[in-house]
Structures are given as C-alpha cells and as structure tokens.
C-alpha cells in the first residue's frame, strides 16, 4: 500500500507544480486547516484576521483553537451585497490594508467562499498582506480550488502564500476522503498532524504520510483522476465551466423576470475571476425566509430531482449554481421551470 500512496502523492505534487516535500495528503481541507492552526505558536494578544464570509467550520476552528491560546480574532464584516459590487481587485486589497496590523500573526483568506460563491483574487490579497506586515502568515482556504483554479504553487509561493488547503471531492471529482495541505518550505517542519503516529518526529512528510489504520482508497484514486483531467485539459474544462455558468445565469434571470426579478439585478460573477460557481437570487415570490429556503431545497431535490443548494444570505434567498463537464444548459432550464412551478406561475 505505502508505495502506491507515495506515487499518488508525487503525482499530485507534479499536477500542482509543487515540491513533493512541501505537500501532504489529508482527509479533507478542514483537517488541513486544523493542523495549521494547532501547530502555530499563538501567544496571548496575537491577532488572527478573517472575514465573516469564511466557511463556518473554519470560523469555529479559529475561535476555538486560536482563542484558547489567548489570541484575538478579528472577524471583519463584509456585506455580501457590497462584495459583489467590488468589481475592482483594488477594492479587495483595500480591505486588507485597513485590517492587517503589526500584531496580526495570521490571515485566513478563502479562494472561493463556500456559502456565497465569491471568488477572491488571492495572489493580490496575499501581496497586500505582506506589504502591510512582512511577518504575517497567510493561510488560503482553497476547499473549492483544486481543478476549479489553475493552481501553480511555484507562483503562489512567489506571491507569499504560506499555507494552502483544498479538497478533492468537489471539482476534482475524487471520492470523499482526499484533500491536501501545502506549506511553504521554510515553515513545513513547524506544521504537524492532529494525530501523533509512527512518523512522529521524523519530519513533515513522515508525520502526515501514515495516520494509522484508515481507508486510503480515495488517495489511491489520484493517479487515475489526474490522467483523466490531463486528457480533458484543465484549462479547457475551466473555460467550459465559466461559459456554461454565464449562460445559465442569463437564462435564469431572463426566465424569472415574469416572477418579478429585477432587470437591474447584479451579475454575481466577478469579471477578474473565472469560476464554476455563483449565486442567483430567487424571485420575490419565493423570498420567505431561511426556514422556507431549507424547505425549497428539499422540494427541488425530492419533487423535481434537482440538487442545488438554496442559500440564505443577508435576508435573501439564492440558488448556488455550479457548472461542471457533466452539466448542460438543459439542467438549468429544468431548474428554472421547477422554480416557476413552485412559485405557482405556470
């Protein structure tokens, strides 16, 4: 088994243009983030910066782990409505400049926000962090990054990223149970796994390579998946996803006009970020609160056989659209029809 795991690890590193010595496989992004947070030597009064748009589990982990060490958590509130109007990358950079302090030790930035599907220009944000405080460490939550983004860790390292985590079961289409953690070369010996096992005290790779008796089958799927995506050409895959997503957003907005959707509704796909995911606001007749959003998602799933998250953001309900190679515009037309049927306008 172990030689096959080593082969999977090396293939993943090559796929990401990363040094094998700086990359480890983990069960998921949450485990990777917890490993970084628990390894950092926080002192009382240290500050950690993240935004309210961060993933819920990440905010809880940050508050629990960093807070217990006496660190101060600076959670900066960014309105979703304001965020989608930030068409310029400089607007995001300004948020960093206003909130990174001399005593900020760690900044956590999403590559793509999970709940709100905002795609952030992480390279420029990281550079802004380092400009304000060269000693600050930056952790990128890239749970939605693998395959969806053209990840190149030679470039991410140059711009100042210190830690990056991602999942394989989202866009990379692996079985659940595979993620990765990348750590800048000079920091890797300071990061340790949550479980102490046979590799303890033998270096970064050894400590993470074997975490006891578990199901490693998801990791063994990596070479086959890489072969598949390389044959498909990841750049062409991303172009297809972005094109289909734009088409789907346009279709829903057009179809839902009859339900009262404003023609002035903002395009939620930021122009400087290619993405396979975005939010589209539901028609006014379906804006009935968070509890109804959960009910609506269940109706779409069980009654219409459509799997789409319904998100409650700042008092409004949205559908979070995703586009992958197995999708076609007909899928979104089905969603449009189902929503119109539920709204009682057909």
C-alpha positions as CSV (number, residue, x, y, z in Angstrom):
1,X,0.0,0.0,0.0
2,X,2.6,2.5,1.0
3,X,4.4,2.7,-2.4
4,X,1.1,3.4,-4.1
5,X,0.4,6.2,-1.6
6,X,3.8,7.7,-2.3
7,X,3.1,7.5,-6.1
8,X,-0.3,9.3,-5.6
9,X,1.5,11.9,-3.5
10,X,4.1,12.6,-6.1
11,X,1.6,12.7,-9.0
12,X,-0.5,15.3,-7.0
13,X,2.6,17.4,-6.4
14,X,3.5,17.3,-10.1
15,X,-0.1,18.2,-11.1
16,X,0.1,21.3,-8.8
17,X,3.7,22.3,-9.8
18,X,4.6,21.9,-6.1
19,X,7.6,20.5,-4.4
20,X,6.8,17.0,-3.1
21,X,8.5,17.9,0.2
22,X,6.0,20.7,0.8
23,X,2.8,18.9,0.0
24,X,0.9,16.3,2.1
25,X,-2.3,14.4,1.6
26,X,-5.0,14.8,4.2
27,X,-8.6,13.5,4.6
28,X,-10.1,17.0,3.8
29,X,-9.5,20.7,4.0
30,X,-10.9,21.0,7.5
31,X,-8.2,18.6,8.8
32,X,-5.6,20.6,7.0
33,X,-6.7,23.9,8.4
34,X,-6.9,22.5,11.9
35,X,-3.4,21.1,11.6
36,X,-2.1,24.6,10.7
37,X,-4.0,26.3,13.5
38,X,-3.0,23.8,16.2
39,X,0.7,24.0,15.0
40,X,1.0,27.7,15.2
41,X,2.6,29.1,18.4
42,X,0.0,31.6,19.2
43,X,0.6,33.9,22.3
44,X,-1.8,35.9,24.3
45,X,-2.6,39.1,22.4
46,X,-1.7,37.8,19.0
47,X,-4.3,38.7,16.3
48,X,-5.8,36.5,13.6
49,X,-7.7,38.1,10.8
50,X,-10.5,36.5,8.7
51,X,-13.7,37.7,7.1
52,X,-17.3,36.9,8.0
53,X,-17.7,35.3,4.6
54,X,-15.3,32.5,5.7
55,X,-16.6,28.9,5.9
56,X,-18.5,28.3,9.2
57,X,-16.3,25.4,10.3
58,X,-13.2,27.5,9.7
59,X,-14.5,30.3,11.9
60,X,-15.4,27.9,14.6
61,X,-12.0,26.2,14.5
62,X,-10.2,29.6,14.5
63,X,-12.2,30.8,17.5
64,X,-11.7,27.5,19.4
65,X,-8.0,27.0,18.8
66,X,-6.6,30.5,18.5
67,X,-9.0,31.9,21.1
68,X,-8.0,29.2,23.6
69,X,-4.4,30.4,23.3
70,X,-5.4,33.9,24.1
71,X,-5.3,35.2,20.5
72,X,-7.7,38.0,19.4
73,X,-9.9,37.0,16.5
74,X,-10.6,40.0,14.1
75,X,-13.6,38.9,12.1
76,X,-14.1,41.7,9.5
77,X,-17.7,42.1,8.5
78,X,-18.1,42.4,4.7
79,X,-21.5,42.8,3.3
80,X,-22.2,40.3,0.5
81,X,-24.1,43.0,-1.4
82,X,-21.0,45.2,-1.1
83,X,-18.7,42.4,-2.1
84,X,-20.4,41.7,-5.4
85,X,-20.2,45.4,-6.3
86,X,-16.4,45.3,-5.8
87,X,-15.7,44.8,-9.5
88,X,-12.1,46.1,-9.0
89,X,-9.4,43.9,-7.4
90,X,-8.2,47.1,-5.7
91,X,-11.3,47.2,-3.6
92,X,-10.5,43.8,-2.1
93,X,-6.9,44.9,-1.5
94,X,-8.1,48.0,0.4
95,X,-10.0,45.8,2.8
96,X,-6.7,44.0,3.6
97,X,-4.8,47.3,4.0
98,X,-7.4,48.6,6.5
99,X,-7.3,45.5,8.7
100,X,-3.8,43.9,8.8
101,X,-1.9,45.2,11.8
102,X,1.6,44.9,13.1
103,X,0.4,42.4,15.7
104,X,-1.6,40.3,13.1
105,X,0.1,36.9,13.1
106,X,-2.2,35.0,10.7
107,X,-4.6,36.0,7.9
108,X,-7.1,33.4,6.6
109,X,-8.5,34.1,3.1
110,X,-10.9,32.0,1.0
111,X,-10.1,31.3,-2.6
112,X,-13.8,30.8,-3.1
113,X,-16.3,31.5,-0.4
114,X,-18.4,28.4,0.1
115,X,-21.7,29.9,1.2
116,X,-21.6,32.9,-1.1
117,X,-19.5,31.6,-4.0
118,X,-17.4,34.7,-4.2
119,X,-14.0,34.2,-6.0
120,X,-11.2,36.3,-4.5
121,X,-8.0,37.4,-6.2
122,X,-5.9,35.7,-3.6
123,X,-2.5,36.4,-5.1
124,X,-3.0,40.2,-4.9
125,X,-4.6,39.9,-1.5
126,X,-1.6,38.0,-0.2
127,X,0.8,40.5,-1.6
128,X,-1.2,43.3,0.2
129,X,-1.0,41.4,3.5
130,X,2.8,41.0,3.2
131,X,3.1,44.7,2.2
132,X,1.3,45.8,5.4
133,X,3.1,43.3,7.6
134,X,6.0,41.2,6.1
135,X,6.0,38.8,9.1
136,X,2.3,37.9,8.8
137,X,1.5,34.3,7.7
138,X,-1.3,33.7,5.2
139,X,-3.5,30.6,5.1
140,X,-5.6,30.1,2.0
141,X,-8.8,28.1,2.4
142,X,-8.9,26.6,-1.1
143,X,-11.6,24.0,-0.4
144,X,-13.1,24.8,-3.9
145,X,-9.7,25.4,-5.5
146,X,-8.5,22.1,-6.9
147,X,-9.2,21.9,-10.6
148,X,-11.5,24.9,-10.4
149,X,-8.4,27.1,-10.3
150,X,-5.2,26.9,-12.2
151,X,-3.1,26.2,-9.1
152,X,0.6,26.6,-9.5
153,X,2.5,26.6,-6.2
154,X,5.6,28.0,-7.8
155,X,3.6,31.1,-8.4
156,X,1.6,31.0,-5.2
157,X,4.9,30.7,-3.2
158,X,6.3,33.7,-5.0
159,X,3.3,35.9,-4.1
160,X,3.7,35.0,-0.4
161,X,1.2,32.2,0.3
162,X,2.3,30.3,3.4
163,X,-0.3,27.6,3.7
164,X,-2.9,26.3,1.3
165,X,-5.6,23.6,1.8
166,X,-8.0,22.0,-0.7
167,X,-10.5,19.2,-1.2
168,X,-10.6,16.6,-4.0
169,X,-14.2,15.6,-3.8
170,X,-15.5,18.9,-5.2
171,X,-14.3,19.9,-8.6
172,X,-11.5,17.3,-8.9
173,X,-14.3,14.6,-8.5
174,X,-12.4,12.3,-6.3
175,X,-14.1,10.1,-3.7
176,X,-14.6,11.8,-0.3
177,X,-11.6,11.4,1.9
178,X,-8.9,13.2,-0.1
179,X,-7.6,16.7,0.4
180,X,-4.1,18.3,0.5
181,X,-2.1,20.7,2.6
182,X,0.7,22.7,1.1
183,X,3.2,24.5,3.3
184,X,5.9,26.9,2.4
185,X,9.3,25.2,2.5
186,X,10.7,27.1,5.5
187,X,7.6,26.5,7.5
188,X,6.9,22.9,6.9
189,X,8.8,21.5,9.9
190,X,6.6,23.6,12.2
191,X,3.3,22.1,11.0
192,X,2.2,18.8,12.5
193,X,-0.8,16.5,12.0
194,X,-3.6,16.3,14.6
195,X,-2.8,12.6,15.4
196,X,0.6,11.5,16.6
197,X,1.6,8.3,14.9
198,X,4.5,6.3,13.6
199,X,6.1,9.2,11.7
200,X,6.3,11.4,14.8
201,X,9.5,13.5,15.0
202,X,10.6,12.2,11.5
203,X,9.7,15.3,9.5
204,X,6.8,16.9,7.7
205,X,6.2,14.1,5.2
206,X,6.6,11.2,7.5
207,X,4.3,12.7,10.2
208,X,1.5,13.1,7.7
209,X,2.0,10.1,5.5
210,X,0.6,7.5,7.8
211,X,-2.2,8.4,10.2
212,X,-3.0,4.9,11.5
213,X,-5.4,2.3,10.2
214,X,-7.9,4.1,7.9
215,X,-9.4,3.9,4.4
216,X,-6.8,5.3,2.0
217,X,-8.7,4.4,-1.2
218,X,-9.6,8.0,-2.1
219,X,-5.8,8.8,-2.1
220,X,-5.2,5.8,-4.4
221,X,-7.6,7.2,-7.0
222,X,-5.4,10.3,-7.6
223,X,-3.3,9.0,-10.5
224,X,-6.4,7.9,-12.5
225,X,-8.1,11.2,-11.8
226,X,-5.0,13.2,-12.9
227,X,-4.8,11.1,-16.1
228,X,-8.4,11.8,-16.8
229,X,-8.2,15.6,-16.2
230,X,-5.0,15.9,-18.2
231,X,-6.6,14.2,-21.1
232,X,-9.5,16.6,-20.8
233,X,-7.2,19.6,-20.5
234,X,-7.9,21.5,-17.3
235,X,-7.8,24.9,-19.0
236,X,-10.5,23.9,-21.5
237,X,-12.5,22.4,-18.6
238,X,-12.4,25.7,-16.8
239,X,-13.3,27.6,-19.9
240,X,-16.3,25.4,-20.4
241,X,-17.5,25.7,-16.8
242,X,-17.2,29.5,-16.9
243,X,-19.0,29.8,-20.3
244,X,-21.8,27.5,-19.2
245,X,-22.2,29.3,-15.8
246,X,-22.6,32.7,-17.6
247,X,-25.2,31.2,-19.9
248,X,-27.1,29.6,-17.0
249,X,-27.2,32.9,-15.1
250,X,-28.5,34.7,-18.1
251,X,-31.2,32.0,-18.7
252,X,-32.5,32.1,-15.1
253,X,-32.6,35.9,-15.0
254,X,-34.5,36.0,-18.2
255,X,-36.9,33.3,-17.2
256,X,-37.6,34.7,-13.8
257,X,-38.4,38.2,-15.0
258,X,-42.1,37.3,-15.1
259,X,-41.8,36.4,-11.4
260,X,-40.7,39.9,-10.5
261,X,-36.9,39.6,-10.6
262,X,-35.4,43.0,-11.2
263,X,-33.7,43.5,-14.5
264,X,-31.1,45.5,-12.6
265,X,-30.1,42.5,-10.5
266,X,-26.3,42.5,-10.3
267,X,-24.2,39.9,-12.2
268,X,-22.7,38.0,-9.4
269,X,-19.7,36.6,-11.4
270,X,-16.7,38.9,-10.7
271,X,-15.0,39.8,-14.0
272,X,-11.5,39.1,-12.8
273,X,-12.2,35.6,-11.6
274,X,-13.0,32.5,-13.6
275,X,-15.3,30.3,-11.6
276,X,-17.6,27.3,-11.8
277,X,-19.9,28.5,-9.1
278,X,-22.1,31.6,-8.3
279,X,-25.3,32.7,-6.6
280,X,-28.5,33.8,-8.4
281,X,-31.2,35.5,-6.4
282,X,-34.6,33.7,-6.3
283,X,-37.7,35.6,-7.4
284,X,-39.5,37.9,-4.8
285,X,-42.5,35.5,-4.5
286,X,-40.1,32.9,-3.0
287,X,-38.4,35.2,-0.6
288,X,-40.0,33.7,2.5
289,X,-37.1,33.4,4.9
290,X,-34.4,30.9,5.9
291,X,-36.7,28.1,7.0
292,X,-38.5,28.3,3.7
293,X,-35.2,28.1,1.9
294,X,-34.5,24.8,3.5
295,X,-38.0,23.6,2.5
296,X,-37.5,24.9,-1.0
297,X,-34.2,23.0,-1.4
298,X,-35.9,19.8,-0.2
299,X,-38.7,20.3,-2.7
300,X,-36.3,20.8,-5.6
301,X,-34.4,17.7,-4.5
302,X,-37.3,15.3,-3.8
303,X,-40.1,16.5,-6.1
304,X,-38.0,17.7,-9.0
305,X,-34.9,15.6,-8.8
306,X,-32.7,18.7,-8.8
307,X,-29.7,19.0,-6.5
308,X,-29.0,22.7,-5.8
309,X,-28.2,24.5,-2.5
310,X,-30.6,27.3,-1.5
311,X,-28.6,29.9,0.5
312,X,-29.9,32.5,2.9
313,X,-27.6,35.5,2.7
314,X,-28.3,38.8,4.4
315,X,-32.1,38.1,4.4
316,X,-32.4,37.0,0.9
317,X,-32.6,33.5,-0.7
318,X,-30.4,32.4,-3.6
319,X,-29.7,29.3,-5.5
320,X,-26.0,28.4,-5.7
321,X,-25.3,27.3,-9.2
322,X,-22.4,25.0,-10.1
323,X,-21.2,24.1,-13.6
324,X,-19.1,21.0,-14.4
325,X,-18.4,19.0,-17.5
326,X,-21.4,16.7,-16.9
327,X,-23.8,19.7,-16.9
328,X,-25.6,21.2,-19.9
329,X,-27.8,24.3,-20.3
330,X,-30.8,21.9,-20.2
331,X,-30.1,21.3,-16.5
332,X,-30.6,25.0,-15.7
333,X,-33.7,25.2,-17.8
334,X,-35.1,22.4,-15.7
335,X,-34.2,24.4,-12.5
336,X,-35.9,27.5,-14.0
337,X,-39.1,25.5,-14.8
338,X,-39.2,23.9,-11.3
339,X,-38.8,27.2,-9.6
340,X,-41.6,28.7,-11.7
341,X,-43.8,25.8,-11.0
342,X,-43.2,26.1,-7.2
343,X,-43.9,29.8,-7.5
344,X,-47.3,28.9,-8.9
345,X,-46.9,30.9,-12.1
346,X,-47.4,28.1,-14.6
